[in-house]
């Protein structure tokens, strides 16, 4: 038997009851990846010394990724209370915006900081368990 017409569209719109929320989570992932890239870019250009540049270019995003994985990722082994998670997000994602400023792009850094701030705010304000009895899409995790 085939599926009911419109079933796939309804499923996409019902994930956590808010399609825009899913879009915001995808944006959050992209911001995280871009922040790591910006930290890398900054690190490789921060010093005239090749050894220091390589150390900063690889070490800065590696430390940021480790902090994120340990404390801010959805399945982090050490999940601190919300203020701790927000501190890690500020360090990593804000660090990406500061890195963009550091490589000479103040307008881009401001845009990155504002987009990041709005994204994190929306994600944290609306990250609530679904109300009792609300329909959930099978296989999706409770935020």
JODA-V185373 format. One record per residue. N is the residue number from 0. RES is the residue in three letters. SS is DSSP state (alpha for helix, beta for strand, coil for the rest). Layout:
# JODA-V185373
N_RES_SS + N_RES_SS
This chain:
# JODA-V185373
0_UNK_coil + 1_UNK_coil + 2_UNK_coil + 3_UNK_coil + 4_UNK_coil + 5_UNK_coil + 6_UNK_alpha + 7_UNK_alpha + 8_UNK_alpha + 9_UNK_alpha + 10_UNK_alpha + 11_UNK_alpha + 12_UNK_alpha + 13_UNK_alpha + 14_UNK_alpha + 15_UNK_alpha + 16_UNK_alpha + 17_UNK_coil + 18_UNK_alpha + 19_UNK_alpha + 20_UNK_alpha + 21_UNK_alpha + 22_UNK_alpha + 23_UNK_alpha + 24_UNK_alpha + 25_UNK_alpha + 26_UNK_alpha + 27_UNK_alpha + 28_UNK_alpha + 29_UNK_alpha + 30_UNK_alpha + 31_UNK_alpha + 32_UNK_alpha + 33_UNK_alpha + 34_UNK_alpha + 35_UNK_alpha + 36_UNK_alpha + 37_UNK_alpha + 38_UNK_alpha + 39_UNK_alpha + 40_UNK_alpha + 41_UNK_alpha + 42_UNK_alpha + 43_UNK_alpha + 44_UNK_alpha + 45_UNK_coil + 46_UNK_coil + 47_UNK_coil + 48_UNK_coil + 49_UNK_alpha + 50_UNK_alpha + 51_UNK_alpha + 52_UNK_alpha + 53_UNK_alpha + 54_UNK_alpha + 55_UNK_alpha + 56_UNK_alpha + 57_UNK_alpha + 58_UNK_alpha + 59_UNK_alpha + 60_UNK_alpha + 61_UNK_alpha + 62_UNK_alpha + 63_UNK_alpha + 64_UNK_alpha + 65_UNK_alpha + 66_UNK_alpha + 67_UNK_alpha + 68_UNK_alpha + 69_UNK_alpha + 70_UNK_alpha + 71_UNK_alpha + 72_UNK_coil + 73_UNK_coil + 74_UNK_coil + 75_UNK_coil + 76_UNK_coil + 77_UNK_coil + 78_UNK_coil + 79_UNK_coil + 80_UNK_coil + 81_UNK_alpha + 82_UNK_alpha + 83_UNK_alpha + 84_UNK_alpha + 85_UNK_alpha + 86_UNK_alpha + 87_UNK_alpha + 88_UNK_alpha + 89_UNK_alpha + 90_UNK_alpha + 91_UNK_alpha + 92_UNK_alpha + 93_UNK_alpha + 94_UNK_alpha + 95_UNK_alpha + 96_UNK_alpha + 97_UNK_alpha + 98_UNK_alpha + 99_UNK_alpha + 100_UNK_alpha + 101_UNK_alpha + 102_UNK_coil + 103_UNK_coil + 104_UNK_coil + 105_UNK_alpha + 106_UNK_alpha + 107_UNK_alpha + 108_UNK_alpha + 109_UNK_alpha + 110_UNK_alpha + 111_UNK_alpha + 112_UNK_alpha + 113_UNK_alpha + 114_UNK_alpha + 115_UNK_alpha + 116_UNK_alpha + 117_UNK_alpha + 118_UNK_alpha + 119_UNK_alpha + 120_UNK_alpha + 121_UNK_alpha + 122_UNK_alpha + 123_UNK_alpha + 124_UNK_alpha + 125_UNK_coil + 126_UNK_coil + 127_UNK_coil + 128_UNK_coil + 129_UNK_coil + 130_UNK_coil + 131_UNK_coil + 132_UNK_coil + 133_UNK_coil + 134_UNK_coil + 135_UNK_coil + 136_UNK_coil + 137_UNK_coil + 138_UNK_coil + 139_UNK_coil + 140_UNK_coil + 141_UNK_coil + 142_UNK_coil
